[in-house]
């Protein structure tokens, strides 16, 4: 039986939206380096196929780390 490595779980966009509270358009703006809302700290998607129009997913661990960084930034501003 294979053990599940929780560090390598990929989640699709609806789950990223649910977890972060961001809308789809905001997520894509954060990863678009040409957008004025670009956020270099936001996790980049992982392509799920080699095709140009293939699906993407995000590493759950990186999304969780990004959320933690936002919480830490808030707490640092309050101090």
Buried (B, 14 or more C-beta within 10 A) or exposed (E): EEEEEEEEBBBEBEBBBEBBEBEEEBBBBBBEEEEEEEBEEBBEBEEEEEEEEEEBBBBBBBBEEBEEEBEEEEEEEEE
